[in-house]
Amino acid sequence: MKLHPVLREPVVPSDANDEGADDQKRAKEPTTLSISKYRLDPNSMKVMFKVLETCPHIQTLKLQNNGFTISLFNELITYICADNCPIINLFLDWNPIYTDDFKAGDTNAAIGNEFYVPGEEDPNPWAKLIESNKKLQVLFLRASGLKDSDLSSICSVLKNNGTIKVLDISSNYDLTTASLGEICEVLQVNRSIEYLGLSKLNLENEDILPMLDLFGRFPFPEDQVEN
């Protein structure tokens, strides 16, 4: 498979004695792949991840407004959790999950399509993504239609997660302050999260103060200060 030029810079012949040639080549390699406002399907996703297998320098994947159905989102989880997937920073902004009843050809992509609601026996897809992946360090879920039940499932798996350092759930307007209280339970036991994005959630002082009391609860190890 021949890679698209945007995914890998062409190799320019250089002096064999130039010790900095390899470093310069690596510096030119892109580290981010962004796909915005493009409706993915199983074939395009398969091709995308086949390409990523050959591009270990691409560690950030930005998917925005891609019209995921639950079946396609489960495919995403399978690919993103594979051992040979290089992605450690994942952005899934403006990506609510639809049922598999998507109707193409409408000027308004949301018309005629229902948002996916897990059944009592079905795993929550957002929580499944976090629980199945052991490499993700950055996860953005802004404006992705998260409900209280989604956040509850996410918090449940975050209590036992030791890799995610950045989590942003901003602009998920259906979340209520009641469910956000579960974040405090996560912060009491999770020692890996370093950044938490909570903008545009209509939070009041009484919602934020309990979280602030937990920030900095675990002192930074002195032996790592210099690094």
C-alpha positions in Angstrom: 0.0 0.0 0.0 1.4 3.4 -1.0 0.9 6.0 1.7 -0.6 9.4 1.0 2.1 12.1 1.0 0.5 13.9 3.9 1.2 10.9 6.2 4.9 10.6 5.5 7.5 13.1 4.2 9.4 12.1 1.1 13.0 11.0 1.9 15.5 13.5 0.5 18.9 12.0 -0.3 21.6 13.4 2.0 25.2 13.0 2.8 25.8 9.7 4.4 28.2 11.4 6.8 25.6 13.8 8.0 24.9 12.7 11.5 21.9 15.0 11.9 20.1 13.7 8.8 18.0 11.1 10.7 17.1 13.6 13.3 16.0 16.1 10.7 13.9 13.4 8.9 12.1 12.5 12.2 11.5 16.2 12.9 9.5 16.5 9.7 7.3 13.4 10.3 3.7 14.4 11.2 2.5 13.3 14.6 -1.2 14.0 14.2 -4.0 12.7 11.9 -7.2 14.8 11.9 -10.4 13.9 10.2 -13.2 16.4 10.6 -16.7 16.5 9.2 -16.2 13.3 7.2 -18.7 10.5 7.7 -16.7 7.4 8.3 -17.8 3.9 7.3 -16.3 0.5 8.1 -14.1 0.5 4.9 -12.7 4.0 5.4 -11.9 3.2 9.0 -10.2 -0.1 8.1 -8.0 1.7 5.6 -7.2 4.5 8.1 -6.0 2.1 10.7 -4.1 0.0 8.2 -2.2 3.1 7.3 -1.6 4.0 11.0 0.0 0.6 11.5 2.8 1.7 9.2 3.1 5.2 10.8 4.2 4.8 14.4 5.1 8.5 14.5 1.4 9.4 14.4 0.3 9.2 18.0 -2.6 11.7 17.9 -5.9 11.0 16.2 -8.5 13.7 16.0 -12.0 12.6 14.9 -14.6 15.3 14.8 -18.2 15.1 13.7 -17.9 11.7 12.0 -21.4 10.3 12.5 -20.5 7.2 14.5 -23.1 4.5 14.8 -22.7 2.1 17.7 -21.5 -0.7 15.4 -18.9 1.6 13.9 -17.8 2.9 17.4 -17.2 -0.7 18.5 -15.0 -1.1 15.4 -13.1 2.0 16.5 -12.6 0.4 19.9 -11.2 -2.7 18.3 -8.7 -0.8 16.2 -7.7 1.7 18.8 -7.0 -1.0 21.4 -4.9 -3.2 19.1 -1.3 -3.7 20.1 0.0 -2.3 16.9 -2.0 0.9 17.1 0.3 3.8 17.8 -2.4 6.2 19.1 -2.1 7.5 22.6 -4.0 10.8 22.2 -7.6 10.5 21.0 -10.0 13.3 20.3 -13.6 12.3 19.7 -15.2 15.8 19.7 -18.7 16.4 18.4 -19.3 12.7 18.0 -22.5 11.5 19.7 -23.2 7.8 19.0 -26.2 7.0 16.8 -28.1 3.8 16.4 -27.5 1.7 13.3 -30.4 3.4 11.6 -28.5 6.2 9.9 -30.3 7.7 6.9 -27.9 9.3 4.4 -28.8 12.1 2.0 -30.5 14.5 4.4 -29.2 18.0 4.7 -29.5 17.8 8.5 -27.4 14.7 9.4 -29.3 14.2 12.7 -32.8 14.0 11.2 -34.2 10.5 11.2 -31.4 9.2 13.4 -31.7 8.3 17.1 -28.9 8.5 19.6 -27.7 5.2 21.0 -28.9 4.3 24.5 -27.2 1.1 25.9 -29.6 -1.6 27.2 -29.3 -2.9 30.8 -27.1 -5.7 29.6 -25.1 -3.8 27.1 -21.6 -2.3 27.9 -21.4 1.4 27.8 -19.3 2.3 24.7 -17.4 5.2 26.3 -16.5 3.2 29.3 -15.6 0.2 27.1 -13.1 2.4 25.2 -11.3 3.4 28.4 -11.4 0.0 30.0 -10.2 -1.9 26.9 -7.3 0.5 26.1 -4.1 0.3 28.1 -2.2 3.0 26.2 -4.4 6.1 26.0 -3.1 9.1 27.8 -5.2 11.9 26.4 -9.0 11.5 25.8 -11.2 14.3 24.6 -15.0 13.7 24.5 -16.2 17.3 24.1 -19.8 17.9 22.8 -20.4 14.2 22.3 -23.8 13.9 23.9 -22.7 12.3 27.1 -25.5 11.5 29.5 -25.4 11.0 33.3 -25.4 7.2 32.7 -22.4 7.5 30.4 -20.4 9.6 32.9 -21.3 7.2 35.7 -19.9 4.2 33.6 -16.8 6.3 32.7 -16.1 7.1 36.3 -16.5 3.5 37.3 -13.7 2.4 35.0 -11.5 5.4 35.7 -11.1 4.4 39.3 -8.9 1.5 38.1 -7.2 3.3 35.2 -3.6 4.2 35.5 -2.8 5.6 32.0 -5.2 8.4 31.2 -3.6 11.8 32.2 -6.0 14.1 30.3 -9.8 13.9 30.2 -12.0 16.5 28.7 -15.8 16.2 28.8 -16.6 19.9 28.2 -19.8 21.0 26.4 -21.8 17.9 27.2 -24.9 19.8 28.0 -27.1 16.8 29.1 -24.8 16.1 32.1 -26.3 17.2 35.5 -24.4 18.3 38.6 -25.6 15.1 40.3 -23.6 12.9 38.0 -20.6 15.2 38.2 -20.3 14.3 41.9 -18.9 10.9 40.8 -15.8 12.7 39.5 -14.9 13.4 43.1 -15.0 9.7 43.8 -12.5 9.1 40.9 -10.2 11.8 42.2 -10.0 10.2 45.6 -8.4 7.0 44.2 -7.0 7.9 40.7 -3.4 9.2 40.7 -2.8 9.4 37.0 -5.3 12.2 35.9 -3.4 15.5 35.5 -5.9 17.6 33.6 -9.7 17.5 33.8 -11.8 19.6 31.3 -15.2 20.7 32.6 -16.0 23.8 30.7 -19.5 24.8 29.6 -21.3 22.4 32.0 -23.2 25.1 33.9 -21.3 24.3 37.1 -21.8 26.3 40.3 -19.4 27.0 43.1 -20.8 24.2 45.2 -20.1 21.8 42.4 -16.5 22.8 42.0 -15.4 23.3 45.6 -15.4 19.5 46.5 -13.2 18.9 43.5 -10.8 21.6 44.4 -10.4 20.1 47.8 -9.1 16.9 46.1 -6.7 18.6 43.7 -3.1 18.2 44.9 -4.1 15.7 47.5 -1.3 13.3 46.5 2.1 15.1 46.8 4.4 14.9 43.8 7.3 12.5 44.3 10.5 14.4 45.2 12.6 12.0 43.1 10.7 13.1 40.0 10.8 16.8 40.5 14.1 17.3 38.6 12.8 15.4 35.5 
